[in-house]
Structure formats: structure tokens, C-alpha cells
Amino acid sequence: MSTYYFVIVGQNDNPIYEKEFSTVNKELRKEDHRHLTQFIAHAALDLVDEHKWKTANMQLKSIDRFNQWFVSAFITASQIRFIIVHDNKNDEGIKNFFNEMYDTYIKNSMNAFYRINTPIKSPMFEKKSEIFGRKYLLS
Amino acid sequence: MSRQASRLDAKKVNSEFLTLTYGALVTQMLRDFENAEDVNKQLERIGYNMGMRLIEDFLARTSAPRCLEMRETADRIQQAFRIYLNIQPTISNWSPASDEFSLVFDSNPLTEFVELPPDLTNLRYSAILSGCIRGALEMVQLEVQCWFVQDQLKGDNVTELRVKFVRRLEEVIPAGED
């Protein structure tokens, strides 16, 4: 049983992509954490900015926790932040997921019709994140 | 003097560079004209002007002789795509009268990474290619029509460019001269 909340945050702290991955069936879910995970991710933004100076790595690993929730982050060269709020440890999977999403994000930003810092609406991107989420986070 | 074929390699550019530059050009034109139809027309014209100049370079490079029928012309066009874009379209779907054929592209360096937004379905993103063929052939006294039948950007499996022979242009003395 695990849930992941993945969000891409742009340079001006604006969300540009959001997705939830969960092994828990929608009907069976006791409570809706969506508002909470958003808050946790938002609260972690400052910590991301703090951590990014301490390492040359793009992977920032686990940077924050709140009750049972962990926050892992990844920061791209152009200061786009990938954040995952999750409730169980899965460092290897998250690392792979971030790397694959980074690749996908770069491909998407090469599209001439996509303007940086705007919400990502590409169906291709959606499909890829679905695939990688199932492959690395939920398996 | 004709240009040396070996000079081309030294000037090879990264295909992603071409993709991004062309993408920036198209999106900027879309912002300026605010109308996909106008952009199609302009892209076609850019291609036409490029084709008129490229044909000279192509003839110098390949020292190709005069084509006697459309099948030869099709081979030359195919060769030109290989030289300038390093892609090899396949020639197919000849009309019974041999005056119309298709160039089928499995991949198109111009449209790599590109996804058309849903509100721009009437944009012919690669219109520069059809303009180029029309311009080049016009300079060798062939008037053709050239248009897209299928486009990978619009969800088709391949990109298909149809070329139709219209007529041979006769050399005429400009008005006012004897």
C-alpha cells in the first residue's frame, strides 16, 4: 500500500504538472490526502532551495518529512523542481523515476509549441509519466 | 566552378539545432500572423525561395543530367533529400499516367520533438518542404503541385508528400525584347 504525489514546480513556484500514483483502490481509500500532500509539497519548496546549494547533485534525496509522509526532490539545471510526496521508502525507484521524468521533461521542452514555466498538457508526457510511475514507483 | 562535394561534411550541423531553429521560426510566425493559414502560405513561400537557390547548388554538386521523365525527377528529389536533410523518402503511389507520385517519410528532422497543440490542426508545419520542391523544379522548367497527404504530426503513421506534374514551362522572351 503506497501513494505517491508527484509535482513539477516551475521557476516562480507555480505548479506545471501534477500526478498521483497509488496502489490503493480509489473506492477503498479511507481519506482523501490530496489537499494535504499539496500542502506538504508546497511547504517543502523552501527546503529544496536550501538543499540545492549543499550538493552538486540533481537528486536531493529525502529532504523533509511530515508525520508518515516523506518528501523527495530533484532539481534541474534551469531550477525546475520535481517533488514527490510519498509514504514509504523507495529511494532507488524514486531516483530512477526522476531520471526518466527529467528525460521526458527535456524532450517536452524541446517542443517549439511548449513555453517554459507553463502547465504541461501534452498527452505524450502524460502517457510517459503514467508508464514510469507504474514501472518505478508502484512495482 | 562547381562546388566540391567534400565541402558539405565540414559544415554539417546538428539536426536538433535545425529542429529547434525551425520550431522557433514557425512559432514566432504564428504569434506574428495569428492565423495558421497565413503561416502556411509564408512557409511555403520561404521554401519556394530556398528551392530556387538550392537547385543551383544541387546541380553543381551532383552534375545531374536533364531528366526525361518524372520517374527520373523523383529519383533526383529523393537524392536531394539525402544530401540536404540526410533522410531518404521512399517514392511510391505512382498515378497510372506517371505524372504524380508520393514521397513517403518515415521520419522528418523538422518535426522531431514537436507536438501540435489541438487548436492548430490546419497548420502545415513542414510546408517549407513542399515549397522547396516546387521552387526547385520551377527553375528547371517543371511546374508541379506539391501538397501533404499525411502528416505524422496529425497522427498519421508516415508523412506523405504528393507531387503532381502540371506542365513544362517554355522559355519565352520577356515582353519588350525582340
Boltz contact constraints between the chains, C-beta under 6 A:
constraints:
  - contact:
      token1: [A, 107]
      token2: [B, 113]
      max_distance: 6.0
  - contact:
      token1: [A, 110]
      token2: [B, 113]
      max_distance: 6.0
  - contact:
      token1: [A, 111]
      token2: [B, 113]
      max_distance: 6.0
  - contact:
      token1: [A, 111]
      token2: [B, 114]
      max_distance: 6.0
  - contact:
      token1: [A, 111]
      token2: [B, 115]
      max_distance: 6.0
  - contact:
      token1: [A, 112]
      token2: [B, 23]
      max_distance: 6.0
  - contact:
      token1: [A, 112]
      token2: [B, 27]
      max_distance: 6.0
  - contact:
      token1: [A, 113]
      token2: [B, 117]
      max_distance: 6.0
  - contact:
      token1: [A, 122]
      token2: [B, 115]
      max_distance: 6.0
